[in-house]
Amino acid sequence: MPRTPLTPPFRTPPRTPAPPSRRSLLRALGGTAVLGALAGCGVPAAYVSPGDRAATDTSATDKRLNWSNWPLYIDTDDKNPNRRPTLDAFQKRTGISVHYAEDINDNDEFFGKISPSLMNHQKPGRDLVVISDWMCARFVRLGWVQEMDRARQPNVARHLDPLLRSPAFDPGRKFTVPYQSGITGIAYNRRKLGRDIHRVADLWASDLKGRVTLLSGLDEAFALLMQADGVDIRAWTAGDFHRVCDQVERQLARGQIRRFTGNDYTKDLVSGDVLACQAYSGDVIQLQADNPDIRFVVPEEGAELWSDSLMIPNLADHKANAERLIDYYYQPEVAAELAAWVNYVCPVPAAQEILAASDDEDTAALAENPLIFPDATMRRRLAIARDITSTERVEFAKRWNTLVGL
């Protein structure tokens, strides 16, 4: 679609690649992954007790904020990509100068970048970070992030989607706030396949032999496959995990699975080499702009709802400023403007009404997209998986990596 100005403040979403999705630490059990495994297992130097997490907050006198985020994960101006309308408006409104860095390209890579400071009780140089919930879980367990003051965040308290309010790793969302969310489901090419897909079991049909891909990352792949067996992913067990691996082994043996992928599954799907695959909802919205035959389904058995979440790391100098910025993005008008650009599941349901009221047809249509604002039927099928604990990870990584071929 053309990128033309819409009724202020909205613009059509840029047709650019989706931001890098959640990566798995399971490509190797070395480097930063080893550091994370050791830290998660309770190395004394790693855990930070609550009394040692806060620095003197200089927000009242030092109107600054350092924010680390993923590339292509915020609205930008058509004519000047260095301008970010929602962020620029926050700075103008509050007088807080935000240093915005797109320096998170991979969860594990960023963990390796920031962990030496946090585990050694040193300032990380950042007041706000956005990482995927399964990595957030590790930070919360290690005591590397500060509890937020919800008294400073009335919009979060009022507008955060109930589906996202209390994940297993952070009950009540005391330490994390979703920035954007997404769904891990199934994408398929309706025209080339010639039928619809409704269940995970449909991936194992004979006419899809050798034309199916699964995600290579353990954290990305396992929940959807468990749901196919009726497992409540909020409270899954080791037995549930190994049953999934047994199933994947059988499908590999019969040649059903073409390969395991990262984000490159989109190329196979568009080319037609793959007819159905595990996929992220945000990616499929991008693909549908050019190919309406690409479909996304939340299986009848359910799908995983995940988030990339905002956190305030230990010893941040500008905690109150960070809390204020987080709350700003939970204003429905601001959340709507951001959602119109990034096209992921919006964590602020009230933003839907804002988009629907737009005079621009393209913008108003976004309000009806269930991959941005899941409808009631889809919402009943979504759940947030409990995270993999540090003790489980070593065992599960070994088995999954063997399947994937890492």
N, C-alpha and C positions, 0 to 999 in steps of 0.2 A: 504494500500500500504506500502511497506517497507520504512523505513526511512534511506535512503542512501545518501551520499554526491552527490550533483549535480554540474554542471558547476558553479564555483565560480561566485557570492557569494551565490547562492541559495541552499536551501535544501528543501526536500519535507516537506509539512506541517505536524505537529504532529497530530496524530489522538487522540486528547484529547477532553474533553468537551469544547464547546464554552464558551467564557468568560461570566460571568453573564450578562444577558441582562438588558434592562431598567426595573426598578421596578416602581410600582405605589406607591404614597404616600397614596393611598386610602384604605389601609388595615384597617386603623383606623383613627379617627379624634382626635387623642391624641398625646402626646409626642412631637416629633420633627415636626409632621405634624401641630399641633396647633401653634407651634412657627413659622413655615413657613407661615401659614395662617395669623397670626397676623402681621408678618413682611410684607407680600405681600399686606396687606390692608392699609399699610401706617403708622404703628406705628412710631412716630418721631425718636426714637432712632435707628431704623433699617436702614433707607435710609442714604446713604453716598453721599454727594455732590461731584462733580468732583474735586474740589480743595483739597479734603481731602483723595484722593485715593492713591496717590503716596508717597512712602518713598524715601529716598536718595538711588539711585541705585549704589551699590558697585561692579557691574559686572566688571568694568575695572581693579580693583585691587584684587578682590576676585573671583577667577575662580571656582565658585561652583554653584550648582543648585539643588534644592529639587523638585522632581517630584512625584506626587501621581497619580496612575493609577489603573485599574482593574486587577485582576489576569488573567494570561494566555492571555495577550493582547499585547505581544511583542515577537519578534523572540528570541529563545534561542538555545544554542548549544546542539547537541545530546549527547555529552559525558559529558558536564558540564552545567546543567540547570541554574547555577548561572551566566553563561556568556550569554550576549545578543549582538550578533554580530553587529547589526546596532548601538546600543547605545555605545558599546565599540569603534567602529570606530569613532563616534562623539567625544568621550573623547580624543582619541589619536590625532585626527586631530586638535582639538581646544584647548586642554589643560584644558578644563572645566571638573571638577569632578562632576558627577551626582549621587546624592543619589536618587535611584529609589525605591519607596515604593509601594507595591501592597496592599494598604490599603483602596481601595474603593470597597466595596462588594454590596452596595445598595445606590441608590441616596439619599434616605431620611435619612438613617443612616449617610452618609457622611455629609449631610446638618446639621444634629444635632451635628456632631463632629466639624465642622468648623465655624458654624454660631455664636457662642458666641464671638469668636474673631472678626469676621468681623463686627458684628452689634455694637460692643463696641470699634471700631476703634483701634484694637490691631493687631499685626502681626500674621498671620496665621501659620507661620512656613513652608510654601510651596510657591514655585515660579511658579508652574505649576500644574494644575489639569485637569483631563479628566472626564466629567460627561455628562449625556444625555441632548440633546437639550431642552427638556421640563423643565429640572431643570436649565439648563443654562439660560433659559428665566427668571426664578425667580431671579437669581443672577444679570442679566443685569438690570432688573427693579429696584432692590434694590440698584444699584450702587456699587456692591461688587467686580467688576472686572475692570481692567484697559484697556483703549483703546490701541491697539497695534500700533507700529510704522512700517507701511508697507515699509518704506524706508529700514528697516533692513530685509525685507522679500520678496526679488524679486521672489523667487521660488513660494511662496504662490500666489503672484499677477499673475504670469505667468501660473501656473499649476492647480489651484483650479478648480474643475469641475464646469462649469456654472450652473448646476442644484442646486448647494449647496451655491451659492455666496450670496444670499440675502434672508434669511428666515425672516418671519414677525417680529420675536422677536429681530432680530439684522440685520437691513438693511445694506447691504454692508459688513457684517461680520467685523465690527470694533472691537468687543470684543471677538469673538470666531473664532476658526479655526477647521474644522472637522478633527478628528484623523482617525476614520473609520466610515463608514456608513453601513446601512442595509435597507432591505425592509420588511415591514409587509405585507404578502400576505397569500396565502392558500397552505398548504401542504396536500398531499393525497397519499394513497397507490394505485397505478394504478392497480396492479395485483389483489388485493383483492376487489377493487371497481368494476373493469371490464370496466371502462370507464374513460374519461378525465373530468376534471372540468375546466370551462372557466370563470364563473361568480360567484360573491358572492351568487347570487340567487340559484345557484346549491347546496349550502349547505342545502337548505330547501327541497330538493327532498325527496320523500317518502322512497327510499331505503337507505337513510342515517339517518333515525329516530333513535335517541338515540346513534348515532355514530359520533357526531359532538362536538367539544369543541371550546370555545372562550377564549381569554385571559382575565384574571380577572382584570388586571389593566386598569383603565379608559384611561389613557394617551396612553396605548398600543393598545386598542381595538377600540376606537370610530371612528377613521378616515377611516379605511377600510370599516366599515359598512355604513358610510355616503356616501362614494364614490359609493357604490352600488345603491344609490338613485340619482346619478348624481350631488351630491353636490361638489362644488369647496372647497376643504378642506383648501385652503389658506385664505378663507373668510367665514367660516361657521357661523351659527347663533344658538342661543338658541333653536329656533324652530327645526332646523336640528337635534340637539342633542336629543330633546325629541321624535322626530319621530323615531330615532334609538332605543331609549329605548322602545317605544311602540312595535316596531317590535320584539325586543328581548323578551319582555314579551309574545307576542303571540307564539313565537317558544318554549319558556319554557313551556307554558301551554299545548302545543300539544306533549311535550316530545321529541322534535327534538334535543335539546342541552343536551348532556350527563353531562357536568360540565364545570366550568370555571377553568382555569389553570394558573400557572406560567410557568417556563421553563419545568416542568414535562410533558407537552404535548408530548414531544418526546418519552417518555416511552409508552404512550398509542398508539401512531402512529406506533411504531415499533412492539408492541405486537399484533396489529390488533384490539384492543378493540375500537379504534377510526379509522375511515376511512378518515376523512377530518377535518382540523382544521385551525384556525388562527396560523400563524407561522412566524418565522424570517428566512430570507434567509441564514444567516450564519450557523444557526443550521442545516438546511436541507443539506447544502454541507457536513457537518460532517456525517450526517445520510446516505447520498448516497454512502459514501465510503464503507459501509458494506451492504447496501440494495439499489440497483439501482431502485427498484420498487417505492421508495419514490420520489415523484415529487413535485416541487414547481411551482406555477403559480402566475403571476401578472394578476389579473382579467382584463377582457376587459374594465371594468369601471374605472380601475386605482388602484393604491396602494400607501401606504405612504412610502416616503423616509425619513429616519431619520439618525441622526448622534450622535456619542459620540464625544464631542468637547473639544479642548484644550482651557484653559482660564488662565489668569494671575491674581490671586486674589489681592485685595488691599494690600498695604504696603509690597509687595514682595520685598526682598532685591536684587534680581538678575534679574530684568526685561529684560535687554538687553540679558543676557545669555539665558533666556527662549525664547525670540523671535528668537534667533539664532538657538536654538534646533528645534523649530517649523519649521523654514524655511528649516533646514536640512532634515526633514522628507518629505518635498515637492520636493526634488530632485527626478526625476523619477526613478533613479537606487535604491535609498533607499526605496522609496514608493513601488517599485516592490518587493524588498526583504521582506518587512513587509507584503505585501499582500499575498505572497506565504505561509506565516505561519498562518495568522489569518483568511484568507478566507472570509472576509467581503467585502462589496462594497468599492473599492479603490477610494478615493477622488481625485486621480491624474490620469486622463485618459491616460497621456503620459506613465505611467508605463506599460500599456498593450503591447506596442511595445517592451519594454525591455524583458518582460516575453516571448513573442512570439519568440524572437531571441535565446532563450536558446537551447542548444544542447540536453537537457534532455526532453524527451517526456512528462513526468508528469508536469514539470514546464511550458513547452510551452502550454500544454492543458489548464492550468489555464487562459491563455490569452483569450481563447475562451469561458470561462464560463460566461454567462450573469448575474450570481449572484455575480460576482466580477467586471465585466466590462459590465454593461447593454448595450444591442444593441439598435439600433435606435428605433425599435418598442417598446421595453420595456421603454426606456427613455421617450417616448411621454406619457406614462401612469403613470409616477411617479410625485408626488408632495409632498412638505413639508407642513404639517398641521400648521395652526396658533396655538399658544399655548392657553391653558385655562388660563384666567386671574384669579387673586386672588379673585375677587368678584364672578365670575362664579363658582369657584371651590367648594365653600361650598354647593351651590344648587345642582350642578351636582354630587358631591360626594355622597350626601345623596341619590339621586335617584339610581345611579349606584350601590352603596353598597347594597342597598335593593335587586336589581336584582341578584347580585352576591352571596348574602348571607353573607356579612361581618358584 
